[in-house]
């Protein structure tokens, strides 16, 4: 494990954030779907505590963006949850849950504790704000390989029980986030067949309240 430092990002970090995204989502991923300067400015202005970068030796190696919502359990899309990536109209300061809309790590630094550090920082933010939970819409990029054998709900259950390894969901489960429901048409995502699974981590300090 490397020494990873997590801090909040500012608009001055835009070039570094964009470089992380370009490496994490190379062509043919559309350049126009990467964060733009206005979106980063909106994150910093709307909910600065949820705008995080991970650094190793001063180099930005990963990023994570979150907002606060009032959890209802209702089906939704990424665009609805994230306000198309701008968060201004979806952030609810008086809500009860931290919603992670994005987390990416430069490929050269994957498997070296960067994503874990960002998730640990998100959990600490949940605790410090007294929120009930951390939630996120999790991609299931391995699902397309099994779609002819089972539906998404069964696939998620098998991944959660360790019977199948999924490149993203398996990591989430290891971070203590538990699958709650399959979200259809969550995001245009060929590998996940446009599906995602809502995952949840409950604030241990609020259990039983």
NORMO-V520496 format. One record per helix or strand of 3 or more residues. SS is the DSSP state (~ for helix, > for strand). FROM is the first residue (numbers start at 1). LEN is the number of residues. Records with the same first field share a line. If there is no record, write none. Layout:
# NORMO-V520496
SS->FROM-LEN  FROM-LEN
This chain:
# NORMO-V520496
>->5-4  51-6  59-11  97-9  133-7  178-6  196-7
~->11-14  31-3  37-10  48-3  78-8  107-3  114-16  143-3  152-9  169-6  204-3
